Amino acid sequence: MEVAEIVARNARAPFLQAKRWRFSPPKVLVAGFAAAILGGAGLLCLPFAAASGRATDFLTALFTATSAVCVTGLVVVDTGTYWSFWGQVIILLLIQTGGLGFMTMATLFFLLMGKRIGLKERMLIRESLNQIDVAGVVRLVRAVLIFTFAAEGIFALILSWRWFFDLGWPRCLWFGLFHAVSAFNNAGFDLFGEFRSLTGYVNDPVIVFSVTTLIILGGIGFSVVINLYEWKERKLSLHSQLALIMTVLLIGLGFFLFLILEWSFALNHLPLQGKFLAAYFQSVTPRTAGFSTVEISGLRSATQFLLIMLMFIGASPGSTGGGIKTTTFGLLLIAAWSLARGREDAEVMRRRILPEQVYKSLAVSLLATSLVAVTTLLLNVTEKADFLAILFEAVSAFGTVGLSLGLTPELTPYGRLLIVLTMFSGRLGPLTLVFALVQRRKKTFVRYPQEKILIG
């Protein structure tokens, strides 16, 4: 009898392992985002979604849906003129779903219906929001939803009031809501037509500060926002401090360098206030937002390369933004500085960073660099464009930014598919995709002898 039980258990083992492999959190996230994209593409294909009243070809709809769900903002057709009002509504819903994550939106429906959220759902939420522990994730989701809708609502009213003088009533309400949601989710979609983005408001402090504030709030990371709100009760975590410091440093450095590089070029025709507003806006928006108040293709090559570096770093973990993330870049700097000082461990603010976190930062950076390199190589084969424009496009797609040097509408069908895959990979993150494709990680209890390798 015991032998029979052992045989039966061994026979069931592969099935159970396959079941666990099939429903791991990374795989569910990949499948969920893919389903949202395909569903959105199907809706955008319908005649009512286009302003012309004719059905849209599937590749254009797929590209737009991917860009919306992955909160990128790269578009092959103009959002404000090609799509009807209902098409724009679909895009807005896809942006909100992709920015918050489909698990956050699913949790919202669970909470509204009074359903219990089990352990499996909590693990998926943890993976979706890039958290370490399962404990407290439902409370975090509630806070994220309240914060998101409050920020979008307040700034939608501010933007609507500002655009009332330009667009009239009730068009200003739709423009205010659409751009508030797009900015908070770091999407970069706009409705002004002819791929102009916000170039008509380069001197407008209300538009500039409203949009950049939304971008920063959406890109700083939800756990950081909650930590700041509870600052009086408990001090800021090391993660929050590092995310805030890196955000301020990157915005400040971007502002300073953009101002120097473009003072006598792209900013030459602007008054003093306009120069500073434009430099500030362009230092914030490469952090995965995609809006612009100056013509990006008219910038100097050095400035465009600066934007590439900012796009590659991106926003903070657990936010609506992409890139390798600010804390990943910060950990690499900390590890390098600790090594230069002869320290065995990576140390910052009297804290020791775990070696596995440094390894993860290196893995994310290497995988991201490889993805961008492969995409750039393939685009150079499929597209007839300048190398810097192709590199800019590839990094913008990976970082889910949406800035472009004008290449996106000219992409071939093969180029569009490459950018679709890059946006999808960038939104989910390279490690999530790797974990979704490989077998379940197993902890090993074997440690091999050490041996040194020459480096550098």
C-alpha positions as CSV (number, residue, x, y, z in Angstrom):
1,M,0.0,0.0,0.0
2,E,2.8,2.4,0.9
3,V,4.6,1.6,-2.4
4,A,1.3,2.4,-4.3
5,E,1.0,5.7,-2.6
6,I,4.6,6.6,-3.4
7,V,4.1,5.7,-7.1
8,A,0.9,7.7,-7.3
9,R,2.6,10.7,-5.7
10,N,5.5,10.5,-8.1
11,A,3.0,10.3,-11.0
12,R,1.2,13.4,-9.8
13,A,4.5,15.3,-9.2
14,P,5.1,16.5,-12.8
15,F,1.4,17.6,-13.0
16,L,1.7,19.6,-9.8
17,Q,5.0,21.2,-10.9
18,A,3.5,22.1,-14.2
19,K,0.5,23.6,-12.5
20,R,2.8,25.7,-10.2
21,W,4.9,26.7,-13.2
22,R,1.8,27.7,-15.1
23,F,0.3,30.0,-12.5
24,S,3.4,31.7,-11.1
25,P,2.9,35.5,-10.4
26,P,5.3,36.6,-13.3
27,K,3.4,34.5,-15.8
28,V,0.0,35.8,-14.6
29,L,1.3,39.4,-14.9
30,V,2.6,38.7,-18.5
31,A,-0.7,37.0,-19.5
32,G,-2.8,39.8,-17.9
33,F,-1.0,42.6,-19.7
34,A,-1.1,40.7,-22.9
35,A,-4.8,40.1,-22.5
36,A,-5.4,43.9,-21.8
37,I,-3.4,44.8,-24.9
38,L,-5.2,42.3,-27.2
39,G,-8.6,43.4,-25.8
40,G,-7.8,47.0,-26.3
41,A,-6.5,46.4,-29.8
42,G,-9.7,44.6,-30.7
43,L,-11.8,47.5,-29.5
44,L,-9.7,50.0,-31.4
45,C,-10.2,48.0,-34.6
46,L,-13.9,48.7,-34.5
47,P,-15.3,51.5,-36.8
48,F,-16.7,53.6,-34.0
49,A,-13.2,54.0,-32.5
50,A,-11.8,56.0,-35.5
51,A,-12.9,59.5,-36.3
52,S,-13.3,58.4,-40.0
53,G,-15.9,55.8,-39.0
54,R,-13.9,53.1,-40.8
55,A,-12.2,50.1,-39.2
56,T,-8.6,50.4,-38.2
57,D,-6.0,47.9,-39.3
58,F,-4.9,45.5,-36.6
59,L,-1.2,46.5,-36.5
60,T,-2.1,50.2,-35.9
61,A,-4.6,49.2,-33.2
62,L,-2.1,46.8,-31.6
63,F,0.6,49.4,-31.6
64,T,-1.7,52.0,-30.0
65,A,-3.1,49.6,-27.4
66,T,0.4,48.4,-26.4
67,S,1.6,52.0,-26.1
68,A,-1.4,52.8,-23.9
69,V,-1.3,49.7,-21.7
70,C,2.5,50.0,-21.4
71,V,2.0,53.8,-20.7
72,T,4.6,54.7,-23.3
73,G,3.0,57.3,-25.6
74,L,4.7,56.4,-28.9
75,V,2.0,56.6,-31.6
76,V,1.9,55.8,-35.3
77,V,-1.3,57.9,-35.8
78,D,-2.2,61.2,-34.1
79,T,-4.3,60.5,-31.0
80,G,-6.2,63.8,-31.2
81,T,-7.3,63.6,-34.9
82,Y,-7.3,59.9,-35.9
83,W,-9.4,58.5,-33.0
84,S,-13.0,59.4,-32.2
85,F,-14.1,60.4,-28.8
86,W,-14.9,56.8,-27.9
87,G,-11.6,55.7,-29.3
88,Q,-9.9,58.2,-27.0
89,V,-12.0,56.9,-24.1
90,I,-10.7,53.4,-24.8
91,I,-7.1,54.7,-24.9
92,L,-7.7,56.5,-21.6
93,L,-9.0,53.4,-19.9
94,L,-6.1,51.4,-21.2
95,I,-3.7,54.0,-19.8
96,Q,-5.3,53.8,-16.4
97,T,-5.3,50.0,-16.4
98,G,-1.7,49.8,-17.6
99,G,-0.4,52.6,-15.3
100,L,-1.8,51.2,-12.1
101,G,-1.4,47.6,-13.2
102,F,-4.3,45.2,-14.0
103,M,-4.0,43.6,-10.6
104,T,-4.6,46.9,-8.9
105,M,-7.6,47.5,-11.1
106,A,-8.9,44.0,-10.4
107,T,-8.4,44.6,-6.6
108,L,-10.6,47.8,-7.0
109,F,-13.4,45.7,-8.5
110,F,-13.0,43.0,-5.7
111,L,-13.2,45.8,-3.1
112,L,-16.3,47.3,-4.7
113,M,-18.0,43.9,-4.9
114,G,-17.0,43.0,-1.3
115,K,-15.1,40.0,-2.4
116,R,-12.3,38.5,-0.2
117,I,-8.8,38.8,-1.5
118,G,-6.9,35.6,-1.0
119,L,-3.2,34.8,-0.6
120,K,-2.8,34.1,-4.4
121,E,-4.2,37.5,-5.3
122,R,-2.0,39.2,-2.6
123,M,1.1,37.5,-4.1
124,L,0.1,38.8,-7.5
125,I,-0.5,42.3,-6.1
126,R,2.9,42.2,-4.5
127,E,4.6,41.3,-7.8
128,S,2.6,43.9,-9.7
129,L,3.5,46.7,-7.3
130,N,7.1,45.5,-6.9
131,Q,6.8,45.0,-3.1
132,I,9.0,42.8,-0.9
133,D,6.3,41.4,1.5
134,V,2.8,40.2,1.1
135,A,1.7,41.8,4.4
136,G,-0.2,45.1,3.9
137,V,-0.5,44.9,0.1
138,V,-4.3,45.3,0.2
139,R,-4.0,48.4,2.4
140,L,-1.4,49.7,0.0
141,V,-3.7,49.2,-2.9
142,R,-6.5,51.1,-1.2
143,A,-4.1,54.0,-0.5
144,V,-2.8,53.9,-4.1
145,L,-6.3,54.1,-5.5
146,I,-7.3,56.9,-3.3
147,F,-4.1,58.8,-4.0
148,T,-4.3,58.2,-7.7
149,F,-7.9,59.3,-8.2
150,A,-7.4,62.3,-5.9
151,A,-4.3,63.5,-7.7
152,E,-5.9,63.0,-11.1
153,G,-9.1,64.7,-10.1
154,I,-7.5,67.8,-8.6
155,F,-5.2,68.4,-11.5
156,A,-7.9,67.6,-14.0
157,L,-9.9,70.5,-12.6
158,I,-6.8,72.8,-12.7
159,L,-6.0,71.9,-16.3
160,S,-9.7,72.2,-17.3
161,W,-9.8,75.7,-15.8
162,R,-6.7,76.7,-17.7
163,W,-7.9,75.2,-21.0
164,F,-11.3,76.8,-20.7
165,F,-9.8,80.0,-22.0
166,D,-8.4,78.2,-25.0
167,L,-10.8,75.4,-25.8
168,G,-14.1,76.5,-24.3
169,W,-16.8,74.5,-22.6
170,P,-17.2,71.5,-22.3
171,R,-14.1,70.5,-24.4
172,C,-11.8,71.8,-21.7
173,L,-13.2,69.1,-19.3
174,W,-12.3,66.2,-21.5
175,F,-8.8,67.7,-22.3
176,G,-8.2,68.3,-18.6
177,L,-9.2,64.7,-17.6
178,F,-7.4,63.0,-20.4
179,H,-4.1,64.9,-19.9
180,A,-4.2,64.5,-16.1
181,V,-4.6,60.7,-16.3
182,S,-2.0,60.6,-19.1
183,A,0.5,62.6,-17.1
184,F,0.0,60.8,-13.7
185,N,0.4,57.4,-15.4
186,N,3.5,58.7,-17.2
187,A,1.9,57.9,-20.6
188,G,2.6,61.0,-22.7
189,F,-0.5,60.7,-24.9
190,D,-2.0,64.1,-25.9
191,L,-4.9,65.4,-27.9
192,F,-3.5,68.5,-29.5
193,G,-3.0,67.0,-33.0
194,E,-0.2,66.9,-35.5
195,F,2.2,65.3,-32.9
196,R,2.6,68.7,-31.2
197,S,2.4,67.5,-27.6
198,L,2.5,70.5,-25.3
199,T,4.8,72.7,-27.4
200,G,2.2,75.5,-27.5
201,Y,2.5,75.9,-23.7
202,V,6.3,76.2,-23.2
203,N,5.9,79.5,-21.4
204,D,2.8,78.6,-19.4
205,P,3.6,77.9,-15.7
206,V,0.2,76.4,-14.9
207,I,0.5,73.7,-17.6
208,V,4.2,73.1,-17.0
209,F,4.0,72.7,-13.2
210,S,0.7,70.8,-13.3
211,V,1.9,68.2,-15.8
212,T,5.4,67.9,-14.2
213,T,3.9,67.5,-10.7
214,L,1.6,64.7,-12.0
215,I,4.6,63.0,-13.7
216,I,6.7,63.1,-10.5
217,L,3.8,61.9,-8.3
218,G,3.1,59.0,-10.6
219,G,6.8,58.2,-11.1
220,I,8.1,58.4,-7.5
221,G,6.7,55.1,-6.5
222,F,3.5,54.4,-4.5
223,S,5.3,53.0,-1.5
224,V,7.4,56.2,-1.3
225,V,4.2,58.3,-1.3
226,I,2.7,56.3,1.5
227,N,5.9,56.5,3.4
228,L,5.9,60.3,3.1
229,Y,2.3,60.4,4.2
230,E,3.1,58.4,7.4
231,W,6.4,60.3,8.0
232,K,5.3,61.5,11.4
233,E,4.5,58.0,12.6
234,R,7.6,56.3,11.3
235,K,10.8,57.6,9.7
236,L,11.5,57.3,5.9
237,S,12.8,53.9,4.8
238,L,16.1,53.6,3.1
239,H,14.3,52.8,-0.2
240,S,12.2,56.0,0.1
241,Q,15.3,58.1,0.9
242,L,17.3,56.7,-2.1
243,A,14.3,57.1,-4.5
244,L,13.8,60.7,-3.4
245,I,17.5,61.6,-3.5
246,M,18.0,60.0,-7.0
247,T,14.9,61.7,-8.3
248,V,16.0,65.2,-7.1
249,L,19.6,64.6,-8.4
250,L,18.4,63.4,-11.9
251,I,15.9,66.3,-12.3
252,G,18.5,68.8,-11.1
253,L,21.3,67.5,-13.3
254,G,19.0,67.2,-16.3
255,F,17.7,70.8,-15.8
256,F,21.3,72.2,-15.5
257,L,22.7,70.3,-18.5
258,F,19.7,71.0,-20.7
259,L,19.9,74.7,-19.9
260,I,23.6,74.8,-20.8
261,L,23.4,72.8,-24.0
262,E,20.3,74.5,-25.4
263,W,20.6,78.0,-24.1
264,S,21.7,79.4,-27.4
265,F,19.9,76.8,-29.6
266,A,16.4,75.4,-28.9
267,L,15.9,77.9,-26.1
268,N,17.3,80.9,-27.9
269,H,14.0,82.4,-29.0
270,L,12.3,82.0,-25.5
271,P,12.2,84.7,-22.8
272,L,14.1,84.0,-19.5
273,Q,11.1,82.5,-17.8
274,G,10.5,80.3,-20.9
275,K,14.0,79.0,-20.9
276,F,13.9,77.9,-17.3
277,L,10.4,76.4,-17.7
278,A,11.4,74.5,-20.8
279,A,14.6,73.2,-19.2
280,Y,12.7,72.0,-16.1
281,F,9.9,70.3,-18.1
282,Q,12.4,68.5,-20.3
283,S,14.4,67.3,-17.3
284,V,11.2,65.7,-15.8
285,T,9.5,64.3,-18.9
286,P,12.3,61.8,-20.0
287,R,11.5,60.1,-16.7
288,T,9.1,57.9,-18.7
289,A,6.4,60.6,-19.4
290,G,6.7,61.4,-23.1
291,F,5.3,65.0,-23.1
292,S,7.4,67.8,-24.5
293,T,7.2,71.6,-24.7
294,V,10.1,71.9,-27.3
295,E,10.6,70.1,-30.5
296,I,12.8,67.1,-29.6
297,S,14.1,66.5,-33.1
298,G,15.4,70.1,-33.1
299,L,17.7,69.6,-30.1
300,R,21.4,69.2,-30.3
301,S,22.8,65.6,-30.6
302,A,24.4,66.0,-27.2
303,T,21.1,66.9,-25.6
304,Q,19.3,64.0,-27.3
305,F,21.9,61.7,-25.9
306,L,21.4,63.2,-22.5
307,L,17.6,62.4,-22.8
308,I,18.5,58.8,-23.8
309,M,20.4,58.4,-20.6
310,L,17.6,59.8,-18.5
311,M,15.0,57.7,-20.3
312,F,17.1,54.6,-19.7
313,I,17.2,55.2,-15.9
314,G,13.5,56.0,-15.8
315,A,11.3,56.3,-12.7
316,S,11.2,54.6,-9.3
317,P,10.1,51.0,-8.5
318,G,6.4,50.4,-7.9
319,S,5.3,53.4,-9.9
320,T,3.6,54.1,-13.3
321,G,7.0,54.6,-15.0
322,G,9.6,52.4,-16.6
323,G,13.3,52.2,-17.2
324,I,15.8,50.3,-15.0
325,K,14.5,52.5,-12.1
326,T,16.2,55.2,-10.0
327,T,17.1,52.9,-7.1
328,T,18.7,50.3,-9.4
329,F,20.9,53.0,-10.8
330,G,21.5,54.3,-7.3
331,L,22.6,50.8,-6.0
332,L,25.1,50.5,-8.9
333,L,26.6,53.8,-7.9
334,I,26.7,52.8,-4.2
335,A,28.3,49.5,-5.0
336,A,30.9,51.2,-7.2
337,W,31.7,53.8,-4.6
338,S,32.0,51.2,-1.8
339,L,34.4,49.2,-4.0
340,A,36.5,52.3,-4.7
341,R,36.7,52.9,-0.9
342,G,37.9,49.3,-0.3
343,R,34.7,48.2,1.5
344,E,33.6,44.6,1.3
345,D,29.9,45.5,1.4
346,A,27.9,48.1,-0.4
347,E,27.1,50.7,2.3
348,V,25.0,53.8,2.4
349,M,23.5,55.9,5.2
350,R,25.0,53.5,7.8
351,R,23.2,50.6,6.2
352,R,24.6,47.5,4.4
353,I,23.0,46.5,1.2
354,L,22.4,42.8,0.7
355,P,24.6,41.3,-2.0
356,E,21.6,39.7,-3.8
357,Q,20.1,43.2,-4.3
358,V,23.3,44.4,-5.9
359,Y,23.2,41.2,-8.1
360,K,19.6,42.0,-9.1
361,S,20.5,45.6,-10.0
362,L,23.4,44.3,-12.2
363,A,21.1,41.7,-13.8
364,V,18.3,44.3,-14.5
365,S,20.9,46.7,-16.0
366,L,22.5,44.1,-18.1
367,L,19.3,42.6,-19.4
368,A,18.0,46.2,-20.2
369,T,21.2,47.1,-22.0
370,S,21.0,43.8,-24.0
371,L,17.3,44.5,-24.9
372,V,18.0,48.0,-26.1
373,A,21.1,46.8,-28.1
374,V,19.2,44.0,-29.8
375,T,16.3,46.3,-30.6
376,T,18.6,49.0,-32.0
377,L,20.5,46.5,-34.1
378,L,17.3,45.0,-35.6
379,L,15.8,48.5,-36.2
380,N,18.9,49.5,-38.1
381,V,18.2,46.5,-40.4
382,T,14.4,47.2,-40.9
383,E,14.4,51.1,-40.9
384,K,16.2,53.7,-43.0
385,A,17.0,56.3,-40.4
386,D,19.9,57.9,-38.5
387,F,21.5,55.7,-35.9
388,L,20.8,58.2,-33.0
389,A,17.1,58.4,-34.0
390,I,16.9,54.6,-33.9
391,L,18.7,54.4,-30.6
392,F,16.4,57.1,-29.2
393,E,13.4,55.2,-30.4
394,A,14.6,51.9,-28.8
395,V,15.4,53.5,-25.4
396,S,12.1,55.4,-25.5
397,A,10.2,52.2,-26.1
398,F,12.1,50.3,-23.4
399,G,11.7,53.1,-20.8
400,T,8.0,53.5,-21.7
401,V,8.7,57.2,-22.3
402,G,7.1,58.1,-25.6
403,L,9.5,60.7,-26.8
404,S,10.6,60.4,-30.4
405,L,12.7,62.1,-33.0
406,G,9.9,61.6,-35.6
407,L,10.7,58.0,-36.5
408,T,7.6,56.4,-35.0
409,P,5.0,57.3,-37.7
410,E,7.5,56.2,-40.4
411,L,8.2,52.7,-39.0
412,T,7.8,49.7,-41.2
413,P,5.5,46.9,-40.1
414,Y,8.6,45.0,-38.8
415,G,9.7,48.1,-37.0
416,R,6.3,48.5,-35.4
417,L,6.3,44.9,-34.1
418,L,9.8,45.3,-32.7
419,I,8.7,48.5,-30.8
420,V,5.6,46.7,-29.6
421,L,7.7,43.9,-28.1
422,T,10.2,46.4,-26.6
423,M,7.4,48.4,-25.0
424,F,5.9,45.2,-23.6
425,S,9.2,44.1,-22.2
426,G,10.0,47.5,-20.8
427,R,6.7,47.8,-18.9
428,L,6.9,44.4,-17.3
429,G,10.6,44.6,-16.6
430,P,13.3,42.3,-18.0
431,L,13.5,40.1,-14.8
432,T,9.7,39.6,-14.7
433,L,9.8,38.3,-18.3
434,V,12.8,36.1,-17.5
435,F,11.1,34.6,-14.4
436,A,8.0,34.1,-16.5
437,L,9.9,32.1,-19.2
438,V,12.1,29.9,-17.0
439,Q,11.3,27.2,-14.6
440,R,10.6,27.9,-10.9
441,R,13.7,29.0,-9.1
442,K,15.1,26.4,-6.8
443,K,17.2,27.1,-3.7
444,T,20.4,25.1,-3.8
445,F,22.2,23.8,-0.7
446,V,25.5,23.2,-2.5
447,R,28.3,25.7,-2.4
448,Y,31.3,25.2,-4.6
449,P,34.9,26.2,-3.8
450,Q,35.9,29.8,-4.5
451,E,38.3,30.9,-7.2
452,K,39.3,34.4,-8.2
453,I,38.9,35.8,-11.8
454,L,40.9,38.8,-13.1
455,I,38.7,41.8,-13.6
456,G,39.4,45.1,-15.3
